[in-house]
Amino acid sequence: MKKFFQEIKADIKFKSAGPGQKLTDPVGEKAPREKPRQPALKQPRQGPTDEAQKAAAAALARLEQKQPRARGPMSQDSIRNQVRKELQAEATVSGNLESPGTNLVPEPKEEGSTHLAVPGVYFTCPLTGAILRKDQRDICIKEAILSHFSTDPVAASIMKIHTFNKDRDRVKLGVDTIAKYLDNIHLHPEEEKYRKIKLQNKVFQERINCLEGTHEFFEAIGFQKMMLAVPDQDVPEEFYVLSEAALAQPQSLERHKEQLLSAEPVRAQLDRQRRVFQPSPLASQFDLPGDFFNLTAEEIRREQRLRADAVERLSVLRTKAMREKEEQRELRKYTYTLLRVRLPDGCLLQGTFYARERLSALYCFVREALQSDWLPFELLASGGQKLSEEENLAFNECGLVPSALLTFSWDMAVLEDIRAAGAEPEASILKPELLVAIERLS
């Protein structure tokens, strides 16, 4: 073995000694060197063909699928921490939103397009009946409430308290405090101390003075501002004092108190924008404006509150049914949905709804458009899935967002009764006044 390695070393040493020389060559004469070869000109490299690019993309996709997915947090504490981090990140983003509207769709259709299924989302002012755009509703309602002071100051002040103040908990606390003041007057009409309210009182300042519309309410029901002397003080202070005329009508004070407690904020109502279209092969195509995909800052905060409420639910083990229900809640990112109902004659009935509204709202919408609104009917989603009116499901829970095409069908028992009488259901089932304004879907 030693001899074998010695032979290998000698061979390597011989090869590294350079080119050999003959014994007859003169000393110092070097062997002629070979001329270096000219480098060949490089041909420009051609790009991969389309087939090669497709094959490479498919190979990359297979590699990504084979890569193991990162395991999520397993403990309850880690799940809570992860969800809180996501909520904090979303809150930071939404906090910087000054103007309403965070687009969730990269390329919404422009409202000026002639092919939009609906020009936008519109609302109706419940006080004036005016049709408003999304960005006009709050301003119009406030103006309508302020103009109502000239005719009914009590009702206008109540509407202002419940509508102008957005913090519902603070409104409830203030309203309950005012009701307590009025209850004391009603229960103790002879005691003068209950008819006076000190404006600098800590409770009044923290619960009532901070709310818009409360001063207008006190003045509308008969309170008057007066400067009264206070024991052990040299400077008088301002009070609300109930007038004798208002004190003589305790029933009116009780009625105003009940109105204040039972009132709700004045909100613009979503305009259905009901339209009827002729039969069309484009029935299932929806070109929606950006209003259907925009969320205002207030709507984003509401979604964050819903997700915050789900933190505890995410930290426990869930069944398959619970996971599917959570997945449906993700559809709440849509605020509105546009629904079409294909009628037996092929005509299309279209309306705009909140994505969180229930199926019963759609049944009422369709029933209002029928000539025979007392006959039972069914609505079928794509694939023939029956949507029952009794089910307490929202449109987003049924997957009917941001748009959907449904099919009208008479109840089978009704069809059997009609055919048993030797007749067939009428082809046109809509009210005549709706057919007059029928449009062509383009």
C-alpha positions as a Markdown table, in Angstrom:
| # | Residue | x | y | z |
|---|---|---|---|---|
| 1 | Met | 0.0 | 0.0 | 0.0 |
| 2 | Lys | 2.9 | 2.4 | 0.8 |
| 3 | Lys | 4.5 | 1.7 | -2.6 |
| 4 | Phe | 1.1 | 2.5 | -4.3 |
| 5 | Phe | 1.0 | 5.9 | -2.7 |
| 6 | Gln | 4.6 | 6.6 | -3.6 |
| 7 | Glu | 3.9 | 5.9 | -7.3 |
| 8 | Ile | 0.9 | 8.3 | -7.3 |
| 9 | Lys | 3.0 | 11.0 | -5.8 |
| 10 | Ala | 5.8 | 10.5 | -8.3 |
| 11 | Asp | 3.3 | 10.6 | -11.2 |
| 12 | Ile | 1.8 | 13.9 | -9.9 |
| 13 | Lys | 5.3 | 15.4 | -9.5 |
| 14 | Phe | 6.3 | 14.4 | -13.0 |
| 15 | Lys | 3.1 | 15.9 | -14.6 |
| 16 | Ser | 3.6 | 19.2 | -12.7 |
| 17 | Ala | 7.2 | 19.6 | -14.0 |
| 18 | Gly | 6.1 | 21.2 | -17.2 |
| 19 | Pro | 6.8 | 20.3 | -20.9 |
| 20 | Gly | 9.8 | 18.0 | -21.5 |
| 21 | Gln | 13.0 | 18.7 | -23.5 |
| 22 | Lys | 15.2 | 16.5 | -25.7 |
| 23 | Leu | 18.8 | 15.8 | -24.6 |
| 24 | Thr | 20.0 | 17.1 | -28.0 |
| 25 | Asp | 18.3 | 20.5 | -27.6 |
| 26 | Pro | 20.6 | 23.4 | -26.8 |
| 27 | Val | 20.6 | 24.5 | -23.2 |
| 28 | Gly | 18.3 | 27.5 | -22.5 |
| 29 | Glu | 16.2 | 27.0 | -25.6 |
| 30 | Lys | 12.6 | 26.8 | -24.6 |
| 31 | Ala | 10.0 | 24.8 | -26.4 |
| 32 | Pro | 7.8 | 26.9 | -28.5 |
| 33 | Arg | 4.6 | 27.8 | -26.8 |
| 34 | Glu | 1.3 | 27.2 | -28.4 |
| 35 | Lys | -0.6 | 30.2 | -29.5 |
| 36 | Pro | -3.6 | 30.9 | -27.3 |
| 37 | Arg | -6.8 | 30.1 | -29.1 |
| 38 | Gln | -9.1 | 33.0 | -30.0 |
| 39 | Pro | -12.2 | 32.9 | -27.8 |
| 40 | Ala | -15.2 | 32.1 | -29.9 |
| 41 | Leu | -17.8 | 34.8 | -30.3 |
| 42 | Lys | -20.7 | 34.2 | -27.9 |
| 43 | Gln | -24.1 | 33.8 | -29.5 |
| 44 | Pro | -26.9 | 35.9 | -27.9 |
| 45 | Arg | -28.9 | 33.8 | -25.6 |
| 46 | Gln | -32.6 | 33.3 | -26.6 |
| 47 | Gly | -35.3 | 33.7 | -24.0 |
| 48 | Pro | -37.4 | 30.8 | -22.9 |
| 49 | Thr | -40.4 | 29.8 | -25.1 |
| 50 | Asp | -44.0 | 30.2 | -23.9 |
| 51 | Glu | -44.1 | 26.4 | -23.3 |
| 52 | Ala | -41.0 | 26.6 | -21.1 |
| 53 | Gln | -42.4 | 29.5 | -19.1 |
| 54 | Lys | -45.6 | 27.7 | -18.5 |
| 55 | Ala | -43.7 | 24.6 | -17.4 |
| 56 | Ala | -41.6 | 26.7 | -15.0 |
| 57 | Ala | -44.6 | 28.4 | -13.5 |
| 58 | Ala | -46.3 | 25.0 | -12.9 |
| 59 | Ala | -43.1 | 23.6 | -11.3 |
| 60 | Leu | -42.9 | 26.7 | -8.9 |
| 61 | Ala | -46.6 | 26.2 | -8.0 |
| 62 | Arg | -45.9 | 22.5 | -7.2 |
| 63 | Leu | -42.9 | 23.5 | -5.0 |
| 64 | Glu | -44.9 | 26.1 | -3.1 |
| 65 | Gln | -47.7 | 23.5 | -2.4 |
| 66 | Lys | -45.1 | 21.1 | -1.1 |
| 67 | Gln | -43.6 | 23.6 | 1.3 |
| 68 | Pro | -44.9 | 23.0 | 4.9 |
| 69 | Arg | -47.2 | 25.6 | 6.2 |
| 70 | Ala | -46.3 | 27.5 | 9.3 |
| 71 | Arg | -48.1 | 26.1 | 12.2 |
| 72 | Gly | -50.4 | 28.6 | 14.0 |
| 73 | Pro | -50.3 | 29.3 | 17.7 |
| 74 | Met | -51.6 | 26.4 | 19.8 |
| 75 | Ser | -52.0 | 27.8 | 23.2 |
| 76 | Gln | -54.9 | 30.1 | 24.2 |
| 77 | Asp | -52.6 | 32.9 | 25.3 |
| 78 | Ser | -50.7 | 32.9 | 22.0 |
| 79 | Ile | -54.0 | 32.9 | 20.1 |
| 80 | Arg | -55.2 | 35.9 | 22.1 |
| 81 | Asn | -51.9 | 37.8 | 21.5 |
| 82 | Gln | -52.0 | 37.1 | 17.8 |
| 83 | Val | -55.6 | 38.3 | 17.4 |
| 84 | Arg | -54.9 | 41.4 | 19.6 |
| 85 | Lys | -51.9 | 42.3 | 17.4 |
| 86 | Glu | -54.1 | 42.1 | 14.3 |
| 87 | Leu | -56.8 | 44.2 | 15.8 |
| 88 | Gln | -54.2 | 46.8 | 16.9 |
| 89 | Ala | -52.8 | 47.0 | 13.4 |
| 90 | Glu | -56.2 | 47.5 | 11.9 |
| 91 | Ala | -57.1 | 50.1 | 14.5 |
| 92 | Thr | -53.9 | 52.0 | 13.6 |
| 93 | Val | -54.8 | 52.0 | 9.9 |
| 94 | Ser | -58.4 | 52.9 | 10.4 |
| 95 | Gly | -57.5 | 55.7 | 12.8 |
| 96 | Asn | -55.7 | 57.6 | 10.0 |
| 97 | Leu | -58.9 | 57.5 | 7.8 |
| 98 | Glu | -60.2 | 61.0 | 7.7 |
| 99 | Ser | -62.4 | 60.7 | 4.7 |
| 100 | Pro | -65.1 | 58.0 | 4.5 |
| 101 | Gly | -64.3 | 55.1 | 2.2 |
| 102 | Thr | -61.6 | 52.4 | 2.2 |
| 103 | Asn | -61.8 | 50.6 | -1.1 |
| 104 | Leu | -61.9 | 46.9 | -0.7 |
| 105 | Val | -61.9 | 46.2 | -4.4 |
| 106 | Pro | -59.0 | 47.3 | -6.6 |
| 107 | Glu | -60.9 | 48.6 | -9.6 |
| 108 | Pro | -64.5 | 49.5 | -8.9 |
| 109 | Lys | -66.7 | 50.8 | -11.7 |
| 110 | Glu | -67.1 | 54.5 | -12.1 |
| 111 | Glu | -70.5 | 55.9 | -11.4 |
| 112 | Gly | -70.6 | 57.7 | -14.7 |
| 113 | Ser | -70.5 | 54.4 | -16.6 |
| 114 | Thr | -73.7 | 53.7 | -18.6 |
| 115 | His | -73.5 | 50.0 | -17.9 |
| 116 | Leu | -73.8 | 50.1 | -14.1 |
| 117 | Ala | -76.5 | 47.9 | -12.7 |
| 118 | Val | -77.4 | 50.7 | -10.3 |
| 119 | Pro | -76.0 | 54.3 | -10.2 |
| 120 | Gly | -75.0 | 54.1 | -6.5 |
| 121 | Val | -76.3 | 53.6 | -3.0 |
| 122 | Tyr | -79.0 | 56.1 | -2.0 |
| 123 | Phe | -81.0 | 56.9 | 1.1 |
| 124 | Thr | -84.3 | 58.5 | 2.0 |
| 125 | Cys | -84.6 | 61.1 | 4.7 |
| 126 | Pro | -87.4 | 60.1 | 7.0 |
| 127 | Leu | -88.2 | 63.7 | 7.9 |
| 128 | Thr | -88.3 | 65.2 | 4.4 |
| 129 | Gly | -88.5 | 62.3 | 2.1 |
| 130 | Ala | -85.6 | 63.5 | 0.0 |
| 131 | Ile | -83.4 | 61.0 | -1.8 |
| 132 | Leu | -79.8 | 61.4 | -0.6 |
| 133 | Arg | -76.4 | 60.1 | -1.5 |
| 134 | Lys | -74.3 | 58.3 | 1.0 |
| 135 | Asp | -72.3 | 61.4 | 1.9 |
| 136 | Gln | -75.3 | 63.7 | 2.2 |
| 137 | Arg | -77.5 | 61.8 | 4.7 |
| 138 | Asp | -76.1 | 63.1 | 8.0 |
| 139 | Ile | -76.0 | 66.7 | 6.9 |
| 140 | Cys | -79.6 | 66.6 | 5.5 |
| 141 | Ile | -80.9 | 64.9 | 8.7 |
| 142 | Lys | -79.3 | 67.5 | 11.0 |
| 143 | Glu | -80.7 | 70.4 | 8.9 |
| 144 | Ala | -84.2 | 68.8 | 9.0 |
| 145 | Ile | -84.0 | 68.4 | 12.8 |
| 146 | Leu | -82.9 | 72.0 | 13.3 |
| 147 | Ser | -85.7 | 73.3 | 11.0 |
| 148 | His | -88.2 | 71.3 | 13.1 |
| 149 | Phe | -87.6 | 73.5 | 16.2 |
| 150 | Ser | -90.0 | 76.1 | 14.8 |
| 151 | Thr | -92.9 | 73.8 | 14.7 |
| 152 | Asp | -92.3 | 71.3 | 17.6 |
| 153 | Pro | -89.4 | 72.2 | 19.8 |
| 154 | Val | -89.9 | 69.3 | 22.2 |
| 155 | Ala | -89.8 | 66.7 | 19.5 |
| 156 | Ala | -86.9 | 68.4 | 17.8 |
| 157 | Ser | -84.8 | 68.6 | 20.9 |
| 158 | Ile | -85.5 | 64.9 | 21.6 |
| 159 | Met | -84.4 | 64.0 | 18.1 |
| 160 | Lys | -81.3 | 66.2 | 18.5 |
| 161 | Ile | -80.3 | 64.4 | 21.7 |
| 162 | His | -80.6 | 60.9 | 20.2 |
| 163 | Thr | -79.2 | 61.8 | 16.8 |
| 164 | Phe | -76.4 | 64.3 | 17.2 |
| 165 | Asn | -74.7 | 62.4 | 20.0 |
| 166 | Lys | -73.0 | 59.3 | 18.7 |
| 167 | Asp | -72.0 | 57.7 | 22.1 |
| 168 | Arg | -75.1 | 55.6 | 22.9 |
| 169 | Asp | -74.0 | 54.8 | 26.4 |
| 170 | Arg | -73.5 | 58.4 | 27.3 |
| 171 | Val | -76.9 | 59.3 | 25.7 |
| 172 | Lys | -78.6 | 56.7 | 27.8 |
| 173 | Leu | -77.0 | 57.9 | 31.0 |
| 174 | Gly | -78.0 | 61.5 | 30.3 |
| 175 | Val | -81.5 | 60.6 | 29.3 |
| 176 | Asp | -82.0 | 58.5 | 32.5 |
| 177 | Thr | -80.7 | 61.4 | 34.6 |
| 178 | Ile | -83.2 | 63.8 | 33.0 |
| 179 | Ala | -86.0 | 61.3 | 33.6 |
| 180 | Lys | -85.0 | 61.1 | 37.2 |
| 181 | Tyr | -85.3 | 64.9 | 37.5 |
| 182 | Leu | -88.8 | 64.8 | 36.0 |
| 183 | Asp | -89.8 | 61.9 | 38.2 |
| 184 | Asn | -88.9 | 63.8 | 41.3 |
| 185 | Ile | -91.0 | 66.7 | 40.2 |
| 186 | His | -93.9 | 64.4 | 39.5 |
| 187 | Leu | -93.7 | 62.6 | 42.8 |
| 188 | His | -93.0 | 65.7 | 44.9 |
| 189 | Pro | -94.8 | 68.6 | 43.2 |
| 190 | Glu | -95.0 | 70.6 | 46.4 |
| 191 | Glu | -91.3 | 70.6 | 47.2 |
| 192 | Glu | -89.5 | 73.5 | 45.6 |
| 193 | Lys | -86.0 | 72.0 | 45.6 |
| 194 | Tyr | -87.0 | 69.4 | 43.0 |
| 195 | Arg | -88.1 | 72.2 | 40.6 |
| 196 | Lys | -84.6 | 73.7 | 40.5 |
| 197 | Ile | -81.5 | 72.2 | 38.8 |
| 198 | Lys | -78.1 | 73.7 | 39.5 |
| 199 | Leu | -76.2 | 74.0 | 36.2 |
| 200 | Gln | -72.8 | 73.8 | 37.9 |
| 201 | Asn | -73.8 | 70.6 | 39.6 |
| 202 | Lys | -71.2 | 67.9 | 39.0 |
| 203 | Val | -73.8 | 65.3 | 37.9 |
| 204 | Phe | -75.4 | 67.9 | 35.5 |
| 205 | Gln | -72.1 | 68.8 | 34.0 |
| 206 | Glu | -70.8 | 65.2 | 33.5 |
| 207 | Arg | -74.1 | 63.6 | 32.3 |
| 208 | Ile | -76.2 | 66.3 | 30.7 |
| 209 | Asn | -74.3 | 69.4 | 29.8 |
| 210 | Cys | -72.0 | 67.4 | 27.5 |
| 211 | Leu | -74.9 | 66.3 | 25.3 |
| 212 | Glu | -76.2 | 68.3 | 22.4 |
| 213 | Gly | -79.9 | 69.2 | 22.6 |
| 214 | Thr | -80.4 | 68.8 | 26.4 |
| 215 | His | -80.6 | 72.6 | 27.0 |
| 216 | Glu | -83.1 | 72.9 | 24.2 |
| 217 | Phe | -85.2 | 70.1 | 25.8 |
| 218 | Phe | -85.3 | 71.7 | 29.3 |
| 219 | Glu | -86.3 | 75.1 | 27.8 |
| 220 | Ala | -88.9 | 73.4 | 25.5 |
| 221 | Ile | -90.7 | 71.6 | 28.4 |
| 222 | Gly | -90.9 | 74.8 | 30.6 |
| 223 | Phe | -87.6 | 75.3 | 32.4 |
| 224 | Gln | -86.2 | 78.8 | 32.6 |
| 225 | Lys | -82.6 | 79.9 | 33.4 |
| 226 | Met | -82.3 | 82.1 | 36.5 |
| 227 | Met | -79.6 | 83.4 | 38.7 |
| 228 | Leu | -80.3 | 82.4 | 42.3 |
| 229 | Ala | -78.6 | 83.0 | 45.5 |
| 230 | Val | -76.9 | 80.1 | 47.1 |
| 231 | Pro | -76.5 | 79.8 | 50.9 |
| 232 | Asp | -73.0 | 80.5 | 52.3 |
| 233 | Gln | -72.0 | 82.1 | 48.9 |
| 234 | Asp | -71.8 | 85.7 | 48.0 |
| 235 | Val | -72.1 | 85.1 | 44.2 |
| 236 | Pro | -75.3 | 83.8 | 42.8 |
| 237 | Glu | -75.3 | 80.8 | 40.5 |
| 238 | Glu | -77.3 | 79.8 | 37.4 |
| 239 | Phe | -80.2 | 77.4 | 37.8 |
| 240 | Tyr | -82.9 | 75.8 | 35.6 |
| 241 | Val | -86.3 | 76.6 | 37.3 |
| 242 | Leu | -89.5 | 75.0 | 36.2 |
| 243 | Ser | -92.2 | 77.6 | 35.4 |
| 244 | Glu | -95.6 | 77.6 | 37.2 |
| 245 | Ala | -97.4 | 77.0 | 33.9 |
| 246 | Ala | -95.4 | 73.8 | 33.3 |
| 247 | Leu | -95.8 | 72.7 | 36.9 |
| 248 | Ala | -99.6 | 73.0 | 36.5 |
| 249 | Gln | -99.5 | 70.3 | 33.7 |
| 250 | Pro | -97.9 | 67.3 | 35.2 |
| 251 | Gln | -99.3 | 65.0 | 32.5 |
| 252 | Ser | -97.4 | 66.9 | 29.9 |
| 253 | Leu | -94.1 | 66.5 | 31.8 |
| 254 | Glu | -94.8 | 62.8 | 32.1 |
| 255 | Arg | -95.6 | 62.5 | 28.4 |
| 256 | His | -92.4 | 64.4 | 27.4 |
| 257 | Lys | -90.4 | 62.0 | 29.7 |
| 258 | Glu | -91.8 | 58.9 | 28.0 |
| 259 | Gln | -91.0 | 60.4 | 24.6 |
| 260 | Leu | -87.4 | 61.1 | 25.6 |
| 261 | Leu | -86.9 | 57.5 | 27.0 |
| 262 | Ser | -88.5 | 55.8 | 24.0 |
| 263 | Ala | -86.9 | 57.8 | 21.2 |
| 264 | Glu | -84.4 | 56.4 | 18.8 |
| 265 | Pro | -81.8 | 58.1 | 16.6 |
| 266 | Val | -83.1 | 59.5 | 13.3 |
| 267 | Arg | -81.3 | 57.5 | 10.6 |
| 268 | Ala | -81.6 | 57.7 | 6.8 |
| 269 | Gln | -83.4 | 54.7 | 5.4 |
| 270 | Leu | -81.8 | 52.7 | 2.6 |
| 271 | Asp | -83.6 | 53.4 | -0.7 |
| 272 | Arg | -84.4 | 50.1 | -2.4 |
| 273 | Gln | -84.2 | 51.6 | -5.9 |
| 274 | Arg | -86.7 | 49.1 | -7.2 |
| 275 | Arg | -86.4 | 48.5 | -10.9 |
| 276 | Val | -87.9 | 46.0 | -13.3 |
| 277 | Phe | -86.1 | 44.7 | -16.3 |
| 278 | Gln | -87.1 | 42.8 | -19.4 |
| 279 | Pro | -85.9 | 39.2 | -19.8 |
| 280 | Ser | -82.2 | 39.3 | -20.6 |
| 281 | Pro | -79.3 | 36.8 | -20.9 |
| 282 | Leu | -77.3 | 39.4 | -18.9 |
| 283 | Ala | -79.3 | 38.8 | -15.7 |
| 284 | Ser | -76.4 | 37.3 | -13.8 |
| 285 | Gln | -73.9 | 40.0 | -14.8 |
| 286 | Phe | -73.5 | 42.8 | -12.2 |
| 287 | Asp | -71.4 | 45.9 | -12.7 |
| 288 | Leu | -71.5 | 47.6 | -9.3 |
| 289 | Pro | -70.4 | 51.1 | -8.4 |
| 290 | Gly | -67.8 | 51.8 | -5.8 |
| 291 | Asp | -70.4 | 52.4 | -3.1 |
| 292 | Phe | -71.0 | 48.7 | -2.8 |
| 293 | Phe | -67.4 | 48.1 | -1.8 |
| 294 | Asn | -66.6 | 51.1 | 0.3 |
| 295 | Leu | -66.6 | 51.2 | 4.1 |
| 296 | Thr | -66.7 | 54.4 | 6.1 |
| 297 | Ala | -64.4 | 54.9 | 9.1 |
| 298 | Glu | -67.5 | 54.2 | 11.4 |
| 299 | Glu | -68.3 | 51.0 | 9.5 |
| 300 | Ile | -64.7 | 49.8 | 9.9 |
| 301 | Arg | -64.7 | 50.5 | 13.6 |
| 302 | Arg | -67.9 | 48.5 | 13.9 |
| 303 | Glu | -66.2 | 45.5 | 12.1 |
| 304 | Gln | -63.3 | 45.8 | 14.5 |
| 305 | Arg | -65.7 | 45.7 | 17.5 |
| 306 | Leu | -67.2 | 42.5 | 16.0 |
| 307 | Arg | -63.8 | 41.0 | 15.6 |
| 308 | Ala | -62.8 | 42.0 | 19.1 |
| 309 | Asp | -65.9 | 40.2 | 20.5 |
| 310 | Ala | -64.7 | 37.1 | 18.7 |
| 311 | Val | -61.3 | 37.0 | 20.4 |
| 312 | Glu | -62.5 | 34.8 | 23.2 |
| 313 | Arg | -64.3 | 32.5 | 20.8 |
| 314 | Leu | -61.1 | 32.1 | 18.8 |
| 315 | Ser | -59.2 | 31.0 | 21.8 |
| 316 | Val | -61.3 | 27.9 | 22.5 |
| 317 | Leu | -61.5 | 24.6 | 20.6 |
| 318 | Arg | -64.2 | 24.8 | 18.0 |
| 319 | Thr | -66.3 | 22.3 | 16.1 |
| 320 | Lys | -66.6 | 22.2 | 12.4 |
| 321 | Ala | -70.0 | 23.9 | 12.6 |
| 322 | Met | -68.5 | 26.7 | 14.7 |
| 323 | Arg | -65.7 | 27.2 | 12.2 |
| 324 | Glu | -68.1 | 27.4 | 9.3 |
| 325 | Lys | -70.1 | 30.0 | 11.2 |
| 326 | Glu | -67.0 | 32.1 | 11.8 |
| 327 | Glu | -66.2 | 31.9 | 8.1 |
| 328 | Gln | -69.6 | 33.3 | 7.2 |
| 329 | Arg | -69.0 | 36.2 | 9.5 |
| 330 | Glu | -66.1 | 37.2 | 7.4 |
| 331 | Leu | -68.6 | 38.2 | 4.7 |
| 332 | Arg | -69.6 | 41.2 | 6.8 |
| 333 | Lys | -67.0 | 43.2 | 5.0 |
| 334 | Tyr | -69.8 | 44.0 | 2.5 |
| 335 | Thr | -72.2 | 46.6 | 3.6 |
| 336 | Tyr | -74.7 | 46.5 | 0.8 |
| 337 | Thr | -75.9 | 43.9 | -1.8 |
| 338 | Leu | -77.8 | 44.2 | -5.1 |
| 339 | Leu | -80.3 | 41.4 | -5.6 |
| 340 | Arg | -82.3 | 40.4 | -8.7 |
| 341 | Val | -85.2 | 38.0 | -8.7 |
| 342 | Arg | -86.1 | 36.2 | -12.0 |
| 343 | Leu | -89.9 | 35.9 | -12.3 |
| 344 | Pro | -91.8 | 33.1 | -14.1 |
| 345 | Asp | -92.2 | 35.3 | -17.3 |
| 346 | Gly | -88.4 | 36.0 | -17.3 |
| 347 | Cys | -88.7 | 39.6 | -16.1 |
| 348 | Leu | -86.2 | 40.7 | -13.4 |
| 349 | Leu | -87.1 | 42.5 | -10.2 |
| 350 | Gln | -84.1 | 44.4 | -8.7 |
| 351 | Gly | -83.5 | 46.0 | -5.3 |
| 352 | Thr | -80.7 | 47.2 | -3.0 |
| 353 | Phe | -80.4 | 45.8 | 0.5 |
| 354 | Tyr | -78.1 | 45.9 | 3.5 |
| 355 | Ala | -75.9 | 42.9 | 3.6 |
| 356 | Arg | -76.9 | 42.2 | 7.2 |
| 357 | Glu | -80.6 | 42.3 | 6.5 |
| 358 | Arg | -82.6 | 39.1 | 6.8 |
| 359 | Leu | -84.2 | 37.0 | 4.1 |
| 360 | Ser | -87.7 | 38.2 | 5.3 |
| 361 | Ala | -86.8 | 41.7 | 3.9 |
| 362 | Leu | -86.4 | 40.2 | 0.4 |
| 363 | Tyr | -89.7 | 38.3 | 0.7 |
| 364 | Cys | -91.5 | 41.5 | 1.7 |
| 365 | Phe | -89.8 | 43.4 | -1.2 |
| 366 | Val | -91.0 | 40.8 | -3.7 |
| 367 | Arg | -94.5 | 40.5 | -2.2 |
| 368 | Glu | -95.1 | 44.2 | -2.4 |
| 369 | Ala | -94.5 | 44.0 | -6.2 |
| 370 | Leu | -97.0 | 41.1 | -6.8 |
| 371 | Gln | -100.5 | 41.5 | -8.0 |
| 372 | Ser | -101.6 | 38.6 | -5.7 |
| 373 | Asp | -99.4 | 39.3 | -2.7 |
| 374 | Trp | -101.3 | 36.8 | -0.6 |
| 375 | Leu | -100.2 | 33.7 | -2.5 |
| 376 | Pro | -97.2 | 31.9 | -1.0 |
| 377 | Phe | -94.0 | 31.6 | -3.1 |
| 378 | Glu | -90.4 | 30.5 | -2.8 |
| 379 | Leu | -87.1 | 32.0 | -3.7 |
| 380 | Leu | -84.3 | 29.8 | -4.9 |
| 381 | Ala | -80.6 | 30.7 | -5.0 |
| 382 | Ser | -78.1 | 29.5 | -7.6 |
| 383 | Gly | -78.1 | 25.7 | -7.7 |
| 384 | Gly | -81.7 | 25.4 | -6.7 |
| 385 | Gln | -81.1 | 26.1 | -2.9 |
| 386 | Lys | -84.3 | 27.1 | -1.3 |
| 387 | Leu | -84.2 | 30.2 | 0.8 |
| 388 | Ser | -86.9 | 30.0 | 3.5 |
| 389 | Glu | -88.5 | 33.1 | 4.8 |
| 390 | Glu | -88.7 | 31.6 | 8.3 |
| 391 | Glu | -84.9 | 31.2 | 8.5 |
| 392 | Asn | -83.3 | 33.9 | 10.5 |
| 393 | Leu | -80.3 | 34.3 | 8.1 |
| 394 | Ala | -78.8 | 37.4 | 6.8 |
| 395 | Phe | -77.8 | 37.9 | 3.1 |
| 396 | Asn | -74.1 | 37.8 | 3.9 |
| 397 | Glu | -74.6 | 34.5 | 5.8 |
| 398 | Cys | -76.3 | 33.0 | 2.7 |
| 399 | Gly | -73.5 | 34.2 | 0.4 |
| 400 | Leu | -75.8 | 36.7 | -1.4 |
| 401 | Val | -73.2 | 39.5 | -1.4 |
| 402 | Pro | -72.3 | 41.8 | -3.0 |
| 403 | Ser | -74.8 | 40.7 | -5.6 |
| 404 | Ala | -76.9 | 37.7 | -6.5 |
| 405 | Leu | -79.5 | 36.4 | -8.9 |
| 406 | Leu | -82.5 | 34.4 | -7.4 |
| 407 | Thr | -85.4 | 32.6 | -9.0 |
| 408 | Phe | -89.0 | 33.0 | -8.1 |
| 409 | Ser | -91.1 | 29.9 | -7.8 |
| 410 | Trp | -94.7 | 29.4 | -6.7 |
| 411 | Asp | -95.3 | 27.2 | -3.7 |
| 412 | Met | -95.9 | 23.6 | -5.0 |
| 413 | Ala | -99.2 | 23.3 | -3.1 |
| 414 | Val | -100.4 | 26.5 | -4.7 |
| 415 | Leu | -99.5 | 25.2 | -8.2 |
| 416 | Glu | -101.4 | 22.0 | -7.5 |
| 417 | Asp | -104.5 | 23.8 | -6.4 |
| 418 | Ile | -104.4 | 26.1 | -9.4 |
| 419 | Arg | -103.9 | 23.3 | -11.9 |
| 420 | Ala | -106.6 | 21.2 | -10.1 |
| 421 | Ala | -109.0 | 23.9 | -10.9 |
| 422 | Gly | -108.1 | 23.6 | -14.6 |
| 423 | Ala | -106.1 | 26.8 | -14.8 |
| 424 | Glu | -102.5 | 27.8 | -15.1 |
| 425 | Pro | -100.8 | 30.6 | -13.1 |
| 426 | Glu | -100.6 | 33.9 | -14.9 |
| 427 | Ala | -97.4 | 34.6 | -16.8 |
| 428 | Ser | -97.1 | 38.2 | -15.6 |
| 429 | Ile | -97.4 | 38.4 | -11.9 |
| 430 | Leu | -96.2 | 42.0 | -11.2 |
| 431 | Lys | -98.4 | 45.0 | -10.6 |
| 432 | Pro | -99.3 | 46.8 | -13.8 |
| 433 | Glu | -97.8 | 50.1 | -12.6 |
| 434 | Leu | -94.4 | 48.4 | -12.4 |
| 435 | Leu | -94.7 | 47.0 | -15.9 |
| 436 | Val | -95.2 | 50.4 | -17.3 |
| 437 | Ala | -91.7 | 51.5 | -16.2 |
| 438 | Ile | -90.0 | 48.3 | -17.3 |
| 439 | Glu | -86.5 | 48.8 | -18.6 |
| 440 | Arg | -84.0 | 47.0 | -20.8 |
| 441 | Leu | -81.0 | 45.5 | -19.1 |
| 442 | Ser | -77.8 | 46.5 | -20.9 |
